[in-house]
Amino acid sequence: MSGPAEEEGRRRWRLLLGGAAEEELDATLTADEVAMDRTLAALYDGGEGEGGTRSRRAGGLGSSAPGVARWLGDIRTYFPTSVVQVMQRDAIDRLQLTSMLLEPELLDSVQPDVHLASTLIGLNRVMPETTRRTARLVVGKVVAEIERRIATRTTAAVNGAVSRADRTRRPRPADIDWPATISANLRNYLPEHRTVVPERLVGYRRASRTVSRDVVVALDQSGSMAESVVYAAVFAATLASLRTVRTSLVVFDTEVVDLTEQLADPVEVLFGCQLGGGTDINRALAYCQSLVTRPEETVLVLISDLFEGGLAEEMLRRVHQLVADGVLVVVLLALADSGAPAYDHEHAAALAALGVPAFACTPDQFPELLAVALSRGDVGLWAETTAREQAAPPG
């Protein structure tokens, strides 16, 4: 006789392998597991395999919008959000249900996530107006979730970096940071007088009361950058809300569009993007170069897979000139949870030779990266250290 653990294991394998393994495993599913198996079979089981047997988790969700909507409700009932998002992604990508997302009734049933948001943005140009309204609500939910995830950390990291960079030991009286000054002079505490003698004053330059840094984000709209587009738009909108930095957002394919004026509404920014098409990084950098008025106070973040469709040599010369002028250039191959996509290794190596390392960055790492860049730290060293820490075994 088998024990409970073995029976549980057989049921799990039965759910994983599908109906084709039912006889061999001899597993009795509970009522809930039967319902779960039905939802899995709708997506992953389809048609007949060799010898007339059903194929193993091969795909077979129908094309009826009401049927898909019911299925979307079922998977949210039986599976956690992380699994729901994977199954939705499989349904959209593997079963070519993209066109069905143009139906508002179906969108109401979908669990919003970054992958879905990027898909909807890519469909923006072909959506009917009724669907676009629903799509904006779905994308708005994704944006709000990302903002909750990154806004506080980004604000603290950026303001902290700018404050540290703007510290001075000769502040005007009105600009003295008294808590920092007291902390720096605690060794000069006189118990008999119950006071601290401030030998060293800590404060801020008068300029820190206005914009101290310029951040220019150049965002590649090619199809492989879809997830990065969503995250970058939210980060740019968060930065634009801060008084200590002046933020510009430039999106590009073979054309260049400045979306800075729309940064108050990141959903509007996203629907102003047009995913897909060619890539002209050189042209985008030329426009970004025209925005630079204070090179030594400017950070340029280029988010691109570096597959240049324009003048590659001119692109590299332009990066070299920006660096020579004093601009700190950061190149991100991706700003996404999924890691780096395919990218042009030759161009990445050429940029590294110019002192501009190119690497992927997750959204959770980006606030720290930006803080390093704004304080004029060694971005390349930060990237190497972060990569080593991630590769190290836990404990």
Secondary structure as UniProt FT lines:
FT   HELIX           4..17
FT   HELIX           19..21
FT   HELIX           22..25
FT   HELIX           31..44
FT   HELIX           50..52
FT   HELIX           65..78
FT   HELIX           81..94
FT   TURN            95..96
FT   HELIX           98..102
FT   HELIX           104..107
FT   TURN            108..109
FT   HELIX           114..122
FT   HELIX           124..126
FT   HELIX           129..165
FT   STRAND          167..168
FT   HELIX           173..175
FT   HELIX           178..184
FT   HELIX           186..188
FT   STRAND          189..190
FT   TURN            191..194
FT   STRAND          195..196
FT   STRAND          203..204
FT   HELIX           206..209
FT   STRAND          213..220
FT   HELIX           223..225
FT   HELIX           226..240
FT   TURN            243..244
FT   STRAND          245..252
FT   STRAND          256..258
FT   HELIX           260..262
FT   TURN            263..264
FT   HELIX           266..271
FT   HELIX           281..291
FT   HELIX           295..297
FT   STRAND          298..303
FT   HELIX           312..325
FT   STRAND          328..335
FT   TURN            337..338
FT   HELIX           345..353
FT   TURN            354..355
FT   STRAND          358..361
FT   TURN            363..365
FT   HELIX           366..374
FT   TURN            375..376
FT   HELIX           379..391
//
